[in-house]
Amino acid sequence: MPNYRRPHVSGGTYFITQVTYQRNAWLCSGIARKALREAIEKVRKKYFFSIDAFVLLPDHFHCLWTLPPDDSDLSVRLRLIKTYVTKHYGQELGVNGEVSRSRQKRGEKHLWQRRFWEHLIRDERDFIQHCDYIHDNPVRHGFCKNPQDWQYSSIHRFIALGIYPQDWGSDGTSEKPQGSWDD
């Protein structure tokens, strides 16, 4: 088994990608959105984190989370969110799939990919690039023509706050004006 180590930085900001098991496209259903929202709210009460950016796609989500200054445990938050969705909404989601023997041994179901991908944000430029990636992701996957057309994205909050212009990304570029992140 590989000796995989995640970075543990108190107060760190992380770009996260979590994928559904076998890329089963269930995340954008009404019940899945409700389950994920409820799970995040429950976990944030005990293990706070801020959600800086988020996009939900049918088979995965990307997000930027910032942990509190005295906390570095990203993994427990994601594990608890996935567990909550599975335990409280697993049956209701109606996701059919065979559970492998390996997953059965570990008590795992067929909703989530076992691991998640994370990247510790290094600086403001890295943060901006990952926000852009998150918000442009539905276009890259062919779900919409413009990032603003995808309803399950924090791009709408970014536009409302004036961080992105109204037409951000609609011309195929995702560069933002200089200084828009300085506020």
N, CA, C and O of each residue as an XYZ file, in Angstrom:
732
protein
N       0.845     -1.177      0.000
C       0.000      0.000      0.000
C       0.891      1.242      0.000
O       1.879      1.296      0.733
N       0.547      2.241     -0.821
C       1.384      3.444     -0.872
C       1.336      4.219      0.433
O       0.332      4.210      1.146
N       2.419      4.875      0.723
C       2.504      5.700      1.920
C       2.166      7.140      1.529
O       3.048      7.991      1.411
N       0.873      7.391      1.332
C       0.410      8.688      0.862
C       0.264      9.648      2.030
O      -0.334      9.310      3.052
N       0.806     10.834      1.875
C       0.708     11.848      2.924
C       0.117     13.119      2.358
O       0.528     13.603      1.303
N      -0.836     13.640      3.062
C      -1.445     14.904      2.679
C      -0.767     16.020      3.463
O      -0.303     15.802      4.582
N      -0.708     17.210      2.884
C      -0.145     18.326      3.646
C      -1.089     18.717      4.785
O      -2.307     18.724      4.611
N      -0.538     19.032      5.917
C      -1.334     19.477      7.065
C      -0.860     20.861      7.467
O       0.147     21.006      8.159
N      -1.591     21.877      7.030
C      -1.238     23.256      7.321
C      -2.402     23.897      8.054
O      -3.485     24.048      7.489
N      -2.192     24.271      9.288
C      -3.244     24.942     10.058
C      -3.648     26.224      9.350
O      -2.800     27.036      8.979
N      -4.954     26.398      9.167
C      -5.455     27.588      8.492
C      -5.234     27.577      6.995
O      -5.426     28.601      6.338
N      -4.835     26.447      6.441
C      -4.544     26.356      5.010
C      -5.794     26.446      4.148
O      -6.907     26.171      4.596
N      -5.578     26.836      2.910
C      -6.635     26.833      1.908
C      -6.323     25.721      0.928
O      -5.199     25.615      0.436
N      -7.321     24.887      0.643
C      -7.139     23.699     -0.178
C      -8.116     23.679     -1.344
O      -9.292     24.013     -1.199
N      -7.607     23.283     -2.495
C      -8.450     22.961     -3.643
C      -8.721     21.466     -3.541
O      -7.795     20.668     -3.392
N     -10.002     21.088     -3.623
C     -10.404     19.698     -3.427
C     -11.242     19.232     -4.605
O     -12.079     19.973     -5.121
N     -11.010     18.003     -5.019
C     -11.865     17.341     -5.996
C     -12.320     16.032     -5.389
O     -11.499     15.207     -4.987
N     -13.629     15.840     -5.323
C     -14.214     14.585     -4.855
C     -15.083     14.025     -5.977
O     -15.927     14.726     -6.536
N     -14.861     12.750     -6.296
C     -15.537     12.095     -7.409
C     -16.473     11.021     -6.872
O     -16.201     10.410     -5.838
N     -17.567     10.797     -7.572
C     -18.482      9.723     -7.205
C     -17.875      8.382     -7.615
O     -16.999      8.319     -8.478
N     -18.351      7.324     -6.987
C     -17.873      5.975     -7.289
C     -18.178      5.634     -8.744
O     -19.320      5.743     -9.190
N     -17.168      5.230     -9.463
C     -17.241      4.871    -10.885
C     -17.869      5.979    -11.726
O     -18.490      5.724    -12.758
N     -17.695      7.196    -11.266
C     -18.198      8.397    -11.959
C     -19.691      8.327    -12.252
O     -20.155      8.819    -13.280
N     -20.427      7.719    -11.350
C     -21.873      7.646    -11.468
C     -22.443      9.061    -11.312
O     -22.127      9.748    -10.341
N     -23.272      9.497    -12.252
C     -23.743     10.889    -12.314
C     -25.015     11.088    -11.488
O     -26.119     11.082    -12.032
N     -24.857     11.265    -10.174
C     -26.011     11.443     -9.291
C     -25.987     12.745     -8.492
O     -26.988     13.092     -7.866
N     -24.886     13.462     -8.499
C     -24.713     14.604     -7.590
C     -25.622     15.801     -7.849
O     -25.864     16.575     -6.923
N     -26.129     15.988     -9.042
C     -26.940     17.176     -9.329
C     -28.442     16.946     -9.155
O     -29.242     17.848     -9.401
N     -28.817     15.754     -8.736
C     -30.245     15.525     -8.486
C     -30.672     16.352     -7.274
O     -29.839     16.736     -6.452
N     -31.943     16.618     -7.171
C     -32.455     17.429     -6.057
C     -32.125     16.841     -4.702
O     -31.684     17.555     -3.802
N     -32.335     15.543     -4.551
C     -32.067     14.902     -3.260
C     -30.570     14.896     -2.948
O     -30.184     15.036     -1.787
N     -29.732     14.737     -3.956
C     -28.279     14.747     -3.735
C     -27.804     16.122     -3.301
O     -26.969     16.239     -2.403
N     -28.329     17.159     -3.931
C     -27.947     18.524     -3.543
C     -28.379     18.804     -2.112
O     -27.628     19.395     -1.336
N     -29.582     18.383     -1.764
C     -30.074     18.554     -0.398
C     -29.178     17.802      0.587
O     -28.802     18.342      1.627
N     -28.839     16.563      0.257
C     -28.006     15.735      1.127
C     -26.631     16.361      1.328
O     -26.140     16.438      2.455
N     -26.019     16.798      0.257
C     -24.682     17.387      0.344
C     -24.713     18.698      1.130
O     -23.844     18.939      1.968
N     -25.699     19.538      0.866
C     -25.824     20.808      1.591
C     -26.005     20.554      3.087
O     -25.360     21.193      3.918
N     -26.889     19.616      3.417
C     -27.149     19.286      4.818
C     -25.894     18.718      5.484
O     -25.578     19.074      6.619
N     -25.186     17.845      4.786
C     -23.961     17.252      5.330
C     -22.909     18.324      5.600
O     -22.266     18.317      6.651
N     -22.735     19.233      4.665
C     -21.750     20.302      4.836
C     -22.132     21.173      6.033
O     -21.278     21.512      6.853
N     -23.402     21.532      6.134
C     -23.844     22.356      7.272
C     -23.599     21.660      8.603
O     -23.131     22.289      9.552
N     -23.910     20.363      8.684
C     -23.706     19.595      9.928
C     -22.221     19.546     10.292
O     -21.848     19.786     11.441
N     -21.395     19.239      9.324
C     -19.957     19.112      9.598
C     -19.358     20.460      9.978
O     -18.508     20.529     10.865
N     -19.782     21.514      9.329
C     -19.245     22.853      9.628
C     -19.562     23.314     11.046
O     -18.842     24.145     11.598
N     -20.627     22.786     11.639
C     -20.960     23.155     13.018
C     -19.907     22.638     13.995
O     -19.591     23.303     14.982
N     -19.376     21.474     13.725
C     -18.379     20.890     14.624
C     -16.948     21.148     14.159
O     -16.055     21.365     14.978
N     -16.734     21.123     12.860
C     -15.410     21.328     12.270
C     -15.519     22.445     11.238
O     -15.656     22.182     10.043
N     -15.460     23.658     11.688
C     -15.689     24.791     10.794
C     -14.665     24.839      9.663
O     -13.514     24.436      9.831
N     -15.098     25.330      8.531
C     -14.251     25.684      7.393
C     -15.051     26.651      6.535
O     -16.281     26.603      6.521
N     -14.360     27.519      5.827
C     -15.071     28.418      4.919
C     -14.993     27.838      3.512
O     -13.997     27.230      3.122
N     -16.055     28.040      2.776
C     -16.107     27.592      1.384
C     -15.871     28.827      0.536
O     -16.730     29.704      0.436
N     -14.705     28.885     -0.069
C     -14.324     30.054     -0.862
C     -14.873     29.987     -2.282
O     -15.221     31.014     -2.864
N     -14.950     28.790     -2.836
C     -15.488     28.588     -4.183
C     -15.979     27.149     -4.267
O     -15.472     26.263     -3.578
N     -16.990     26.927     -5.134
C     -17.573     25.586     -5.212
C     -18.264     25.413     -6.557
O     -18.902     26.337     -7.063
N     -18.133     24.231     -7.125
C     -18.931     23.867     -8.294
C     -19.323     22.398     -8.153
O     -18.508     21.546     -7.800
N     -20.589     22.132     -8.437
C     -21.133     20.789     -8.346
C     -21.460     20.324     -9.754
O     -22.220     20.976    -10.469
N     -20.892     19.206    -10.148
C     -21.145     18.593    -11.450
C     -21.783     17.230    -11.206
O     -21.773     16.751    -10.072
N     -22.334     16.595    -12.230
C     -23.052     15.336    -11.999
C     -22.242     14.235    -11.317
O     -22.802     13.456    -10.546
N     -20.940     14.154    -11.582
C     -20.158     13.052    -11.020
C     -18.962     13.481    -10.164
O     -18.161     12.640     -9.757
N     -18.840     14.763     -9.896
C     -17.763     15.233     -9.015
C     -18.025     16.675     -8.601
O     -18.868     17.368     -9.171
N     -17.276     17.101     -7.591
C     -17.304     18.515     -7.254
C     -15.893     18.997     -6.996
O     -15.008     18.236     -6.605
N     -15.709     20.301     -7.231
C     -14.458     20.996     -6.944
C     -14.785     22.096     -5.952
O     -15.852     22.708     -6.019
N     -13.867     22.345     -5.035
C     -14.092     23.431     -4.094
C     -12.774     23.950     -3.540
O     -11.740     23.285     -3.603
N     -12.845     25.135     -3.005
C     -11.750     25.745     -2.253
C     -12.247     25.937     -0.838
O     -13.242     26.624     -0.608
N     -11.554     25.329      0.112
C     -11.903     25.442      1.527
C     -10.739     26.057      2.278
O      -9.577     25.758      1.998
N     -11.055     26.913      3.228
C     -10.036     27.440      4.133
C     -10.372     26.961      5.539
O     -11.496     27.124      6.015
N      -9.384     26.371      6.191
C      -9.551     25.849      7.545
C      -9.265     26.931      8.577
O      -8.607     27.924      8.266
N      -9.753     26.750      9.801
C      -9.451     27.722     10.863
C      -7.952     27.751     11.179
O      -7.244     26.781     10.908
N      -7.471     28.851     11.747
C      -6.041     29.004     12.015
C      -5.435     27.905     12.888
O      -4.242     27.625     12.780
N      -6.235     27.282     13.745
C      -5.704     26.268     14.665
C      -6.026     24.843     14.228
O      -5.946     23.920     15.039
N      -6.388     24.649     12.962
C      -6.838     23.334     12.504
C      -6.228     23.008     11.146
O      -6.137     23.871     10.272
N      -5.811     21.757     10.978
C      -5.219     21.334      9.709
C      -5.846     20.047      9.163
O      -5.334     19.474      8.201
N      -6.938     19.592      9.758
C      -7.498     18.297      9.385
C      -8.588     18.417      8.326
O      -9.777     18.465      8.639
N      -8.170     18.462      7.098
C      -9.063     18.517      5.958
C      -9.791     17.186      5.771
O     -10.989     17.159      5.489
N      -9.063     16.095      5.930
C      -9.597     14.760      5.654
C     -10.815     14.415      6.507
O     -11.767     13.819      6.004
N     -10.801     14.780      7.786
C     -11.932     14.431      8.644
C     -13.208     15.112      8.155
O     -14.286     14.522      8.228
N     -13.103     16.311      7.670
C     -14.274     17.037      7.181
C     -14.892     16.336      5.973
O     -16.101     16.113      5.919
N     -14.047     15.998      5.015
C     -14.562     15.344      3.814
C     -15.100     13.948      4.134
O     -16.121     13.534      3.586
N     -14.423     13.236      5.007
C     -14.900     11.903      5.406
C     -16.272     11.995      6.062
O     -17.159     11.199      5.753
N     -16.457     12.950      6.960
C     -17.736     13.110      7.644
C     -18.855     13.539      6.690
O     -19.995     13.098      6.837
N     -18.544     14.374      5.739
C     -19.536     14.789      4.743
C     -19.975     13.583      3.911
O     -21.170     13.355      3.720
N     -19.013     12.825      3.425
C     -19.346     11.646      2.609
C     -20.123     10.615      3.430
O     -21.069     10.008      2.930
N     -19.728     10.420      4.675
C     -20.411      9.459      5.542
C     -21.848      9.902      5.803
O     -22.768      9.085      5.757
N     -22.042     11.184      6.075
C     -23.388     11.697      6.341
C     -24.303     11.466      5.134
O     -25.417     10.964      5.281
N     -23.827     11.835      3.950
C     -24.637     11.654      2.737
C     -24.980     10.181      2.559
O     -26.123      9.842      2.254
N     -24.005      9.311      2.745
C     -24.219      7.878      2.544
C     -25.202      7.312      3.558
O     -26.133      6.597      3.186
N     -25.005      7.625      4.836
C     -25.865      7.068      5.891
C     -27.287      7.615      5.859
O     -28.247      6.863      6.024
N     -27.426      8.929      5.645
C     -28.736      9.552      5.744
C     -29.527      9.587      4.435
O     -30.752      9.708      4.454
N     -28.834      9.481      3.304
C     -29.518      9.606      2.018
C     -29.158      8.505      1.017
O     -29.664      8.508     -0.106
N     -28.312      7.588      1.398
C     -27.853      6.553      0.473
C     -28.968      5.800     -0.217
O     -28.948      5.641     -1.437
N     -29.949      5.332      0.556
C     -31.083      4.588     -0.011
C     -31.952      5.498     -0.868
O     -32.374      5.121     -1.961
N     -32.212      6.693     -0.363
C     -33.092      7.636     -1.047
C     -32.519      8.100     -2.387
O     -33.268      8.428     -3.308
N     -31.194      8.125     -2.491
C     -30.562      8.569     -3.732
C     -30.822      7.593     -4.878
O     -30.815      7.984     -6.045
N     -31.049      6.329     -4.544
C     -31.378      5.346     -5.569
C     -30.243      5.040     -6.530
O     -30.481      4.674     -7.681
N     -29.027      5.186     -6.070
C     -27.879      4.884     -6.920
C     -27.658      3.380     -6.891
O     -27.378      2.795     -5.844
N     -27.787      2.777     -8.041
C     -27.586      1.330     -8.126
C     -26.166      1.046     -8.570
O     -25.637      1.708     -9.464
N     -25.579      0.099     -7.965
C     -24.224     -0.284     -8.328
C     -23.762     -1.419     -7.444
O     -24.185     -1.564     -6.297
N     -22.906     -2.197     -7.997
C     -22.375     -3.329     -7.255
C     -21.230     -2.864     -6.362
O     -20.379     -2.076     -6.775
N     -21.226     -3.358     -5.153
C     -20.169     -3.021     -4.210
C     -19.142     -4.144     -4.252
O     -19.464     -5.305     -4.000
N     -17.914     -3.788     -4.570
C     -16.850     -4.787     -4.678
C     -16.574     -5.431     -3.323
O     -16.944     -4.894     -2.279
N     -15.930     -6.570     -3.357
C     -15.581     -7.273     -2.120
C     -14.676     -6.407     -1.243
O     -14.826     -6.382     -0.022
N     -13.748     -5.707     -1.865
C     -12.835     -4.820     -1.133
C     -13.617     -3.733     -0.400
O     -13.338     -3.442      0.763
N     -14.590     -3.137     -1.077
C     -15.397     -2.086     -0.459
C     -16.287     -2.672      0.640
O     -16.505     -2.035      1.670
N     -16.795     -3.872      0.424
C     -17.617     -4.523      1.443
C     -16.813     -4.754      2.718
O     -17.312     -4.519      3.819
N     -15.573     -5.213      2.574
C     -14.711     -5.453      3.737
C     -14.514     -4.188      4.558
O     -14.446     -4.239      5.786
N     -14.424     -3.066      3.881
C     -14.190     -1.779      4.561
C     -15.485     -1.104      4.996
O     -15.452     -0.033      5.600
N     -16.617     -1.718      4.696
C     -17.902     -1.127      5.048
C     -18.271      0.042      4.155
O     -19.077      0.888      4.543
N     -17.690      0.100      2.960
C     -17.948      1.195      2.026
C     -19.132      0.860      1.124
O     -19.402     -0.304      0.830
N     -19.813      1.883      0.706
C     -20.940      1.728     -0.212
C     -20.494      2.079     -1.625
O     -19.308      2.020     -1.948
N     -21.444      2.440     -2.448
C     -21.150      2.704     -3.861
C     -21.484      4.138     -4.279
O     -21.881      4.376     -5.419
N     -21.324      5.092     -3.358
C     -21.602      6.485     -3.705
C     -20.352      7.283     -4.046
O     -20.352      8.065     -4.997
N     -19.297      7.091     -3.279
C     -18.121      7.962     -3.395
C     -16.872      7.184     -3.774
O     -16.695      6.032     -3.379
N     -16.020      7.828     -4.540
C     -14.683      7.300     -4.751
C     -13.961      7.349     -3.405
O     -14.146      8.282     -2.624
N     -13.156      6.356     -3.151
C     -12.522      6.222     -1.835
C     -11.682      7.439     -1.461
O     -11.824      7.960     -0.354
N     -10.848      7.886     -2.319
C      -9.947      9.001     -2.007
C     -10.444     10.290     -2.662
O     -11.353     10.278     -3.491
N      -9.830     11.385     -2.270
C     -10.103     12.664     -2.909
C      -8.771     13.291     -3.291
O      -7.716     12.901     -2.792
N      -8.842     14.263     -4.181
C      -7.624     14.941     -4.609
C      -7.599     16.307     -3.940
O      -8.614     17.000     -3.866
N      -6.430     16.675     -3.460
C      -6.301     17.987     -2.815
C      -5.009     18.652     -3.257
O      -4.035     18.000     -3.635
N      -5.042     19.958     -3.196
C      -3.869     20.777     -3.512
C      -3.858     21.929     -2.513
O      -4.836     22.668     -2.405
N      -2.771     22.081     -1.795
C      -2.614     23.189     -0.856
C      -2.318     24.459     -1.649
O      -1.347     24.519     -2.403
N      -3.155     25.462     -1.472
C      -2.982     26.725     -2.196
C      -1.759     27.448     -1.644
O      -1.614     27.620     -0.434
N      -0.882     27.869     -2.555
C       0.403     28.445     -2.167
C       0.370     29.962     -1.992
O       1.015     30.507     -1.097
N      -0.386     30.635     -2.855
C      -0.385     32.098     -2.828
C      -1.637     32.619     -3.526
O      -2.487     31.841     -3.959
N      -1.742     33.937     -3.631
C      -2.936     34.543     -4.214
C      -3.126     34.147     -5.673
O      -4.248     33.885     -6.105
N      -2.047     34.102     -6.424
C      -2.158     33.708     -7.846
C      -2.683     32.284     -7.966
O      -3.530     32.009     -8.816
N      -2.199     31.389     -7.140
C      -2.658     29.999     -7.130
C      -4.145     29.945     -6.774
O      -4.904     29.185     -7.376
N      -4.554     30.749     -5.800
C      -5.955     30.834     -5.395
C      -6.828     31.290     -6.568
O      -7.865     30.687     -6.846
N      -6.410     32.339     -7.243
C      -7.160     32.880     -8.382
C      -7.272     31.841     -9.492
O      -8.349     31.654    -10.058
N      -6.184     31.171     -9.804
C      -6.209     30.162    -10.871
C      -7.167     29.016    -10.536
O      -7.865     28.510    -11.416
N      -7.199     28.619     -9.293
C      -8.102     27.535     -8.906
C      -9.565     27.995     -8.869
O     -10.459     27.213     -9.193
N      -9.819     29.234     -8.483
C     -11.189     29.775     -8.584
C     -11.643     29.773    -10.043
O     -12.765     29.373    -10.357
N     -10.767     30.219    -10.915
C     -11.106     30.238    -12.344
C     -11.381     28.830    -12.859
O     -12.333     28.609    -13.607
N     -10.552     27.894    -12.459
C     -10.728     26.502    -12.886
C     -12.084     25.976    -12.410
O     -12.819     25.356    -13.178
N     -12.407     26.224    -11.154
C     -13.682     25.776    -10.586
C     -14.850     26.343    -11.385
O     -15.751     25.602    -11.776
N     -14.839     27.637    -11.627
C     -15.976     28.280    -12.272
C     -16.089     27.976    -13.758
O     -17.184     28.039    -14.318
N     -14.995     27.654    -14.391
C     -15.016     27.322    -15.817
C     -15.248     25.820    -16.052
O     -15.450     25.406    -17.193
N     -15.224     25.018    -15.014
C     -15.304     23.569    -15.159
C     -16.566     23.066    -15.872
O     -16.453     22.159    -16.697
N     -17.750     23.603    -15.601
C     -18.932     23.124    -16.339
C     -18.828     23.356    -17.853
O     -19.345     22.564    -18.641
N     -18.160     24.440    -18.253
C     -17.949     24.707    -19.677
C     -16.976     23.675    -20.245
O     -17.207     23.130    -21.325
N     -15.906     23.409    -19.532
C     -14.907     22.428    -19.984
C     -15.507     21.043    -20.181
O     -15.087     20.290    -21.059
N     -16.499     20.717    -19.351
C     -17.147     19.403    -19.453
C     -18.322     19.411    -20.428
O     -18.966     18.380    -20.626
N     -18.606     20.555    -21.036
C     -19.662     20.636    -22.041
C     -21.078     20.717    -21.491
O     -22.033     20.444    -22.218
N     -21.235     21.085    -20.225
C     -22.565     21.191    -19.630
C     -23.257     22.514    -19.952
O     -24.480     22.621    -19.859
N     -22.470     23.517    -20.331
C     -23.035     24.820    -20.664
C     -22.029     25.570    -21.540
O     -20.865     25.186    -21.647
N     -22.506     26.639    -22.155
C     -21.638     27.442    -23.022
C     -20.858     28.490    -22.229
O     -19.698     28.774    -22.524
N     -21.518     29.061    -21.214
C     -20.905     30.098    -20.386
C     -20.942     29.667    -18.930
O     -21.904     29.023    -18.513
N     -19.929     30.000    -18.147
C     -19.919     29.612    -16.736
C     -21.155     30.076    -15.968
O     -21.605     29.391    -15.049
N     -21.705     31.231    -16.335
C     -22.870     31.774    -15.628
C     -24.132     30.937    -15.869
O     -25.102     31.055    -15.121
N     -24.125     30.106    -16.893
C     -25.288     29.280    -17.220
C     -25.429     28.078    -16.281
O     -26.491     27.459    -16.225
N     -24.373     27.748    -15.551
C     -24.406     26.576    -14.663
C     -24.896     27.020    -13.292
O     -24.264     27.856    -12.646
N     -26.002     26.474    -12.851
C     -26.617     26.965    -11.612
C     -25.941     26.480    -10.342
O     -26.113     27.099     -9.292
N     -25.177     25.392    -10.400
C     -24.578     24.818     -9.180
C     -23.132     25.274     -9.024
O     -22.212     24.457     -8.979
N     -22.950     26.567     -8.943
C     -21.615     27.147     -8.921
C     -21.595     28.419     -8.081
O     -22.577     29.158     -8.013
N     -20.471     28.648     -7.454
C     -20.307     29.881     -6.683
C     -20.011     31.078     -7.584
O     -19.835     32.188     -7.083
N     -19.953     30.881     -8.888
C     -19.699     32.008     -9.797
C     -20.748     33.099     -9.615
O     -20.447     34.283     -9.765
N     -21.966     32.709     -9.295
C     -23.040     33.697     -9.128
C     -22.765     34.618     -7.939
O     -23.072     35.809     -7.985
N     -22.190     34.063     -6.887
C     -21.798     34.871     -5.727
C     -20.631     35.786     -6.103
O     -20.600     36.949     -5.701
N     -19.671     35.264     -6.873
C     -18.509     36.054     -7.294
C     -18.951     37.244     -8.148
O     -18.409     38.341     -8.014
N     -19.931     37.028     -9.021
C     -20.440     38.119     -9.861
C     -21.201     39.123     -9.005
O     -21.021     40.331     -9.159
N     -22.049     38.636     -8.105
C     -22.835     39.523     -7.236
C     -21.933     40.398     -6.363
O     -22.263     41.551     -6.083
N     -20.799     39.850     -5.935
C     -19.864     40.603     -5.097
C     -18.931     41.503     -5.916
O     -18.151     42.265     -5.345
N     -19.008     41.419     -7.244
C     -18.156     42.237     -8.101
C     -16.751     41.693     -8.266
O     -15.876     42.400     -8.764
N     -16.513     40.456     -7.860
C     -15.189     39.847     -8.028
C     -14.971     39.494     -9.493
O     -13.886     39.698    -10.037
N     -16.012     38.962    -10.124
C     -15.990     38.675    -11.562
C     -16.935     39.657    -12.245
O     -17.944     40.049    -11.658
N     -16.627     40.060    -13.474
C     -17.597     40.845    -14.243
C     -18.771     39.946    -14.665
O     -18.647     38.721    -14.655
N     -19.891     40.544    -15.030
C     -21.093     39.799    -15.422
C     -20.826     38.763    -16.511
O     -21.417     37.683    -16.505
N     -19.941     39.093    -17.438
C     -19.710     38.214    -18.585
C     -18.432     37.378    -18.453
O     -17.887     36.918    -19.457
N     -17.953     37.179    -17.221
C     -16.705     36.460    -17.019
C     -16.723     35.101    -17.717
O     -17.655     34.314    -17.548
N     -15.687     34.841    -18.495
C     -15.524     33.552    -19.145
C     -16.387     33.323    -20.363
O     -16.232     32.296    -21.025
N     -17.287     34.228    -20.692
C     -18.191     33.979    -21.811
C     -17.520     34.165    -23.160
O     -18.076     33.758    -24.181
N     -16.343     34.768    -23.190
C     -15.620     34.904    -24.456
C     -14.542     33.832    -24.600
O     -13.693     33.916    -25.487
N     -14.577     32.824    -23.725
C     -13.604     31.740    -23.807
C     -12.348     31.976    -22.996
O     -11.500     31.089    -22.895
N     -12.214     33.164    -22.413
C     -11.056     33.430    -21.563
C     -11.521     33.526    -20.124
O     -12.681     33.833    -19.846
N     -10.606     33.262    -19.223
C     -10.980     33.316    -17.813
C     -10.063     34.243    -17.024
O      -9.923     34.106    -15.809
N      -9.446     35.177    -17.719
C      -8.601     36.146    -17.029
C      -9.479     37.209    -16.385
O     -10.454     37.667    -16.980
N      -9.136     37.584    -15.206
C      -9.878     38.615    -14.504
C      -9.099     39.930    -14.525
O      -7.883     39.939    -14.713
N      -9.815     41.039    -14.329
C      -9.123     42.313    -14.290
C      -8.133     42.371    -13.132
O      -8.348     41.747    -12.093
N      -7.070     43.107    -13.310
C      -6.068     43.284    -12.259
C      -6.701     43.973    -11.057
O      -7.538     44.863    -11.206
N      -6.292     43.552     -9.872
C      -6.748     44.204     -8.651
C      -8.090     43.749     -8.133
O      -8.512     44.207     -7.071
N      -8.792     42.853     -8.844
C     -10.137     42.467     -8.384
C     -10.095     41.604     -7.141
O     -11.125     41.398     -6.500
N      -8.940     41.101     -6.790
C      -8.813     40.235     -5.605
C      -8.220     40.979     -4.417
O      -8.018     40.389     -3.356
N      -7.946     42.244     -4.582
C      -7.286     43.003     -3.543
C      -8.245     43.484     -2.456
O      -7.801     43.905     -1.388
N      -9.553     43.428     -2.712
C     -10.546     43.959     -1.769
C     -10.726     43.060     -0.571
O     -11.525     43.365      0.315
